[in-house]
Amino acid sequence: MITELYDMKFKHSPYVPFDPSVTPLYSNYVSHAGLGGLQPFVYTDWRDEEMSWHENCYIHAGLNPMPMVWLKGKEALKFLSDTCTNGFEKFPIGRIKHGIITNTFGELMSDGIIYRLDEDEFLTTCMNSDILFKLQKSNYDLEYKDTTGEHCVYQLGGPKSLDILEAVTGENLRDIKFLQHRMSKINDMDVRILRIGMAGSLAYEVHGEYKNSISIYNAIVEAGKPMGITRLGRHAYWNTHTENGFPQNTIHFFGAIEHDKEYFEYLKGSPAAAMLCGSLASLTGSCGNNYEERFVNPFELGWDKAVNFDHDFPGKEALMKLKDNHRVMVTLEWNVDDILDIVRSGFEDGVPYAPMDGPEDMLENGKWEYRADKVMSGDKYVGISTGRIHSWFYRKMISLCVIDPAYSELGTELTIIWGNQDQRQKEIRAKVARYPYMNGERNENVDVTKK
């Protein structure tokens, strides 16, 4: 009966099996061309799920349907070079790049993954709107196609991730180095294995054909059961980025789309507009409704290595001026006593502080939420805190912060202003902590050739 009810009332994600035993807390993740669907916020408990990338391995399907654009042709690489800040002189087949697109002011517009399939063939992810807009305005000698929905994408992260993948593929995958990819098979189904992940620890992605989605997912889960594989819900996944120190669009920032009026008008009617455009989102936190104040450049996000001045691209001149004069990214540790004051205020008479519900801030009254809080040094406004999470492994409340470099030294004591401008606000003591916060063996440093 419960299964029939869900089938009638909700569109469950076609990328994960429906499980009636899971508490029905679902995230209506952005639907691309009607291909999305409901997935659990939590499978077991966000605390257990958060431990997975430290102790065993998670499997996450929440990025489906992954926005993808396929490019092929003799000017495909030239288009990417003309569009992105990245250098492409060294980009062999089988490699992956973190692609970045900026506007003429050097502000971040979008970012995602670019991987090279062949000499003149590429696939981009998570930059669809920007890539397609630019392609439709240009005249490059190439073919392109929005392939969103043609693939399934599953992320695995944690020290057991490689063991699980080798068990399900029956193949030695230790030749795949960090930021590399190659083909493999799962039960005779073609898959592409990428060594990449957002939790900081050893991690991979498995890409397959859409028609094989559930079969691939079930095979991975079954192979991972003896090694403690954990199904990851949206709550815990959100927290991988803050702990790993890898800022994510829709959590820690949004693109400066409003500074390109033609692109903004192009995007405004799309289903993704409320996520990608600051002026159309729910802006919460003490930074208020000034969305332009929240725009960032790649240097402020710690992405210096992805900016290469050996070619022309939008924003090159602006970024050359910003290169040695920009804010920096740090982690903030929040004071526990001040957090408990917020909780206590809900049990006292009078107006309570703004609630700090759940392990992170994502939705407000059903709308996509971008929370950004002012960071102060005395009376001086020195930074912006975003992506607050309760890290269960470290037993800390932490956030990422774009801050004036003069206040970025480890141990610097600061104050976060918690609460919207029209609410009772709380001053929370915080200190600058290590960045990235995740201090285990990192994916790029793990030598998988040694068992």
Buried (B, 14 or more C-beta within 10 A) or exposed (E): EEEEEBEEEBEBBBBBBBEEEBEEBBBBBBBBEEBBBBBBBBBBBBBBBBBBBBBBBBBBBBBBBBBBBBBBBEBBBBBBBBBBBBBBEEBEEBBBBBBBBBBEBBBBBBBBBBBBBEEBBBBBBBBBBBBBBBBEEEEBEBEBEBBBBBBBBBBBBBBBBBBBBBBBBEBEBEEBBBBBBEEBEBEEBEBBBBBBBBBBBBBBBBBBBBEBBBBBBEBBBEBBEEBBBBBBBBBBBBBBBBBBBBBBBBBBBBBBBBBBEEBBEBBBEBEBBBBBBBBBBBBBBBBBEEBEEBBBBBBBBBBEEBBBEEBEBBBBEBBEEBBEEBBBBBBBBBBEEBBEBBEEBEEEEEEBBBEBEBBBBBBBEEEBBBBBBBBBBEEEEBBBBBBBBBBBBBEBBBBBBBBBEEBBEEEBEBBBBBBBEEBBBBBBBBBBBEBBBBEBEBBEEBEBEEE
